[in-house]
Amino acid sequence: MNPRRRKLLIIAASALLAGTGYAGYRLFLAAPTAPEFKLATTERGPITATVAATGTLNPVTAVQVSSQISGQIQKIYVDFNSIVKAGELIAQISPETYQHRVRQAEADLEAARATVAVQQAEIYRSKVNLADAERDYARKQSLVAKNFISPAELDKVLTTLEAARAQMRVVEAQAANSAALVKQREAQLGQTRVDLGRTEIRAPVDGIVIKRSVEPGQTVAASLQAPEMFVIAKSLADMQVETSIDEADVGRLQPGQEANFTVDAFPGKRFKGEVTQVRKAAQVVSNVVTYTAVVSAANPDQLLLPGMTANVRVITAQKDSVLKVPNAALRFRPPATGDNEKSAPAGRQPGSGKGGKSGAGSGKVWTLGADGSPSAIDLKTGINDGNQTEVLDGALQEGQQVIVGVVAATDKKPTPPRMF
């Protein structure tokens, strides 16, 4: 073999062995690279704690208009979005059946009154008979006293007198019964007239028709439950949002707190409101407990419509100028190696949730020491807005950098040197 060629082969083999050895050293023997940390700067500024929820827009007052009687819908005088006044006729149920009932009740009343008239005549006749029996008895008494007739005849006259008195009481009782029957018939007539009036469905309040559930020719049956025919919103200028608040957040809500919300129909517009009520009735769905909070919503332009879904944010606490630290810094814990493992005990990590009205708690952040290793700072924390947390007390200064994470580990395999 040519000596020059042999020399080149030896040099190439030596370079290959050197590269392979270096790569093996980096893979198996070299010390791991120290981790690189992501840093964030603390700052001072405003912070607002909120509770987020979703709800449905509804009118403040919505009245269901129902029918108290059964029958066929003859006419409907309003439609969706119709403006109505209190007492306005909005629907008509076929009245023929109830008109006949009124006529029958009127006839029954006339018959009862005629019976009363007959009883009055009977009373008059009974009074005449009683007066005649009393006169006859008085006359027979004087005749017995003069011995013109026997006492037996006086006894017969007394019996006739007692019978006349009994008959008088019977007739008076019958007359009282007939008078009571007249009152009963009058009440029945009044009831039938009320039912006849109920065939006219009238608006109970001023407002706008937001729902119509019946059509002409449809039969409504009022049995155990009155059928819904219309829903009238008293005013759409004032709306309310009924939101479902998680049990973990309901303690932070109080009537009077400010709120704002958006709807999908107007994504760029934010509407303002106020918490007016926090209902104490719990709702449990799939073991999730929620409470209903009512948020008022002015709607002067009537852009908001009943049934819209609102994304609500209730402001539970607000401060203008506080020292803030990112929540990620409060959640960060250094890699569990060496002393760091001892200095970072496991436990609750304040700041990971949304702070309440008081929001007082404790936490810990980490900064880079002079030697480049993490150093812990204990803090007393306040409210937070889901991204940043207020610092109430601690050695942390404005503008100081804190560790919020670790850069992806440099564990890629080194690329072996190229031979050519």
SULUR-V442665 format. One record per helix or strand of 2 or more residues. SS is the DSSP state (H for helix, E for strand). FROM is the first residue (numbers start at 1). LEN is the number of residues. If there is no record, write none. Layout:
SS/FROM/LEN, SS/FROM/LEN
//
This chain:
H/3/27, E/37/5, E/43/17, E/62/5, E/71/6, E/83/2, E/89/5, H/96/50, H/151/47, E/200/3, E/207/6, E/219/2, E/228/6, E/238/9, H/250/3, E/258/6, E/266/20, E/288/11, E/309/18, H/327/5, H/339/5, E/361/8, E/374/11, E/388/7, E/401/6
//
